[in-house]
Amino acid sequence: MGPFPWDAFAVNLAWAAASALAVLLATFAIALRKGVHRIVDTAWGVAFAAVAVATWYASAGEGDPGRRALVTALTAVWGLRLAAHIARRGRGHGEDPRYENLLSRAPGNRTWYALRTVYLLQAALVWLVSLPVQAAAYAPRPLSALAWAGAAVWAVGLFFETVGDAQLARFKADPANRGRIMDQGLWALTRHPNYFGDFCVWWGLFLVACDGGAAPAAVSVVSPLAMSALLIGGSGKRLLERHMAGRPGWAAYAARTSGFFPRPPRRDRRAGG
């Protein structure tokens, strides 16, 4: 077991950037042809899977084979599941109001504004957030219990995302629920099962990187911190709740249900509880 291969890892940073950029630029071309930018949400998961596979290929002979395989599989499963879910959810719909609103404020050409503020920005975020995946693949230490603890945290995250998405899809498919707030299943424990799931996925992958030693841990801690900031205070929870705030029943739901970390719902004292 040798030291962390900084030179090879530096080369991989370029490979990862190229992989993420290729996916997002291809998506940009498809979006222009289709006339909708919402498909960039599907590309988010695909880009992570592309970075993981490129890193797995480039790190051959450098990192521990077990950790390379583990971190690649975890990232690809998460990214491709998310991409497939978003693609199914958006099929047959027009432009996402978020992108319509963003592009309506474009100071110049909408196409180039979309490229800069949506596609290139997302490519940069994929590169940044994927640092644990890249660093873990280059760590020469053999796998230990910490990596499997990270995989367990990742599994909790995937459970919350997958089950939460399925519960919401079934709820919306029932015409009797039109206009109602989803407050059942995992959605009774947290207002954002999918965002909490993302949070766990990336902290879990960070633990897999930590299993490789101090070097991969230090270089990749910015990833789960950045993802947590995006999910809780950035484009995730904050923006969605601003959009939901005026809906009937939202205030009561928000009052009894955790805003992020799961917990049993608060009892309504006014109802005798």
Long-range contacts (C-beta under 8 A, 24 or more apart in sequence): 1-140, 1-141, 1-142, 2-140, 3-140, 3-215, 4-138, 4-139, 4-140, 4-212, 4-213, 4-215, 4-216, 5-62, 5-63, 5-138, 5-140, 6-215, 8-58, 8-59, 8-62, 8-138, 9-62, 9-134, 9-135, 9-138, 9-219, 11-58, 12-55, 12-58, 12-59, 12-134, 12-137, 12-138, 13-127, 13-134, 15-54, 15-55, 15-58, 16-51, 16-54, 16-55, 16-127, 16-130, 16-134, 17-123, 17-127, 18-54, 19-47, 19-50, 19-51, 19-53, 19-54, 20-47, 20-50, 20-51, 20-123, 20-124, 20-126, 20-127, 20-130, 21-120, 21-123, 22-50, 23-47, 23-50, 23-123, 23-126, 24-119, 24-120, 24-122, 24-123, 24-126, 25-119, 25-123, 27-119, 28-114, 28-115, 28-119, 31-114, 32-111, 36-94, 36-95, 36-96, 37-95, 37-96, 37-99, 37-103, 37-114, 37-118, 38-90, 38-93, 38-95, 38-96, 38-99, 39-87, 39-90, 40-99, 40-118, 40-119, 40-122, 41-86, 41-90, 41-96, 42-83, 42-86, 42-87, 42-90, 43-83, 43-122, 44-79, 44-82, 44-83, 44-86, 44-122, 44-126, 45-78, 45-79, 45-80, 45-81, 45-82, 45-83, 45-86, 46-79, 46-80, 46-83, 47-79, 47-122, 47-123, 47-126, 48-75, 48-78, 48-79, 48-126, 48-129, 48-130, 48-133, 49-75, 49-76, 49-79, 49-80, 49-83, 51-75, 51-126, 51-127, 51-130, 51-133, 51-134, 52-76, 52-79, 52-130, 52-133, 55-130, 55-133, 55-134, 55-137, 56-137, 59-137, 59-138, 62-137, 62-138, 62-140, 63-136, 63-137, 63-138, 63-139, 63-140, 63-212, 64-139, 64-140, 64-141, 64-142, 64-143, 64-212, 66-142, 66-143, 67-136, 67-137, 67-139, 67-141, 67-143, 67-147, 67-208, 67-211, 67-212, 68-136, 68-137, 70-136, 70-143, 70-147, 70-151, 70-208, 71-132, 71-133, 71-136, 71-137, 71-205, 71-208, 71-209, 72-133, 72-137, 74-151, 74-154, 74-201, 74-204, 74-205, 74-208, 75-130, 75-133, 75-205, 77-158, 78-154, 78-157, 78-158, 78-161, 78-201, 81-158, 81-161, 81-162, 82-161, 85-165, 89-169, 98-239, 125-226, 125-230, 128-222, 128-223, 128-226, 129-202, 129-223, 129-226, 129-227, 130-223, 131-209, 131-219, 131-220, 131-222, 131-223, 132-202, 132-205, 132-206, 132-208, 132-209, 132-216, 132-220, 132-223, 132-224, 133-205, 133-209, 134-220, 135-209, 135-212, 135-215, 135-216, 135-217, 135-219, 135-220, 136-205, 136-208, 136-209, 136-211, 136-212, 136-216, 136-220, 138-212, 138-216, 139-209, 139-211, 139-212, 139-213, 139-215, 139-216, 140-212, 141-211, 141-212, 141-213, 143-211, 144-211, 146-207, 146-208, 146-210, 146-211, 147-207, 147-208, 147-211, 149-207, 150-204, 150-205, 150-206, 150-207, 150-208, 150-209, 150-210, 150-211, 151-204, 151-208, 152-204, 153-200, 153-203, 153-204, 153-207, 154-200, 154-201, 154-204, 154-205, 154-208, 155-204, 156-197, 156-200, 156-204, 157-196, 157-197, 157-198, 157-199, 157-200, 157-201, 157-202, 157-203, 157-204, 158-197, 158-201, 159-197, 160-186, 160-190, 160-193, 160-194, 160-196, 160-197, 160-200, 160-262, 161-193, 161-194, 161-197, 161-198, 161-201, 162-197, 163-193, 164-193, 164-194, 164-197, 165-193, 165-194, 167-193, 179-247, 179-248, 180-249, 181-244, 181-247, 181-248, 181-249, 181-250, 181-253, 183-253, 183-257, 183-265, 186-262, 187-257, 188-257, 188-265, 189-257, 189-258, 189-262, 189-263, 189-264, 189-265, 190-257, 190-258, 190-259, 190-260, 190-261, 190-262, 190-263, 191-237, 191-241, 191-253, 191-254, 191-257, 191-258, 191-259, 191-260, 192-231, 192-236, 192-237, 192-240, 192-259, 192-260, 193-262, 195-231, 195-232, 195-236, 195-237, 195-260, 196-260, 196-261, 196-262, 198-227, 198-231, 198-236, 199-224, 199-227, 199-228, 199-231, 199-232, 199-260, 202-227, 202-228, 203-228, 231-260, 232-260
